[in-house]
Amino acid sequence: MYHDLPPESSLFGDSGYTNYELEDMFMEAGQVDLQISRKSNSKRKDIPAVAFVKEHMRKRIGTSISQIRTLMPRHINAVTAQMGPLSN
């Protein structure tokens, strides 16, 4: 995974990205702290304060993505130069 982050950065991720080897590799090599939201059956449990911060950041990211999506059109009509609008 390519990243251009300064040392001692935190990178937040969803629980779908749980990979302990990758987390350890980033911490050792790049000094980047992967903050992954843990599932309830995770081997590496978070303390409650850290879990709260991760959940708060995850919600902020989700809200930001939702706000960006509202600015984009839901449908794009395909049109050709010769025939006009395409029909289904």
C-alpha positions, 0 to 999 in steps of 0.5 A: 500500500502506497502512502505519503504520510509524515512520520508519527501519523495516524491512519484510521480504517474500518474493521474490514481492514483488520490485518495485524501483520500490516499494522505491525509493519506500518508501525515499525517501518513507516512509523504510521499508527493504523487505527483500525476499528476492532470487531467484538471478537478481535484478538487485539482488544481496544481499551474503551477510550480508544474504541470511542475515539475510533468510532467517533472518527469513523462516523465523521468520515462516513458523514463527510463521504455522505455529504460529498455524495449529495453533491454528485448526480445520481444518474448520468444520461448517456448521449452519443453525438450521432444518435442523441439519447440512448434508450434502454 
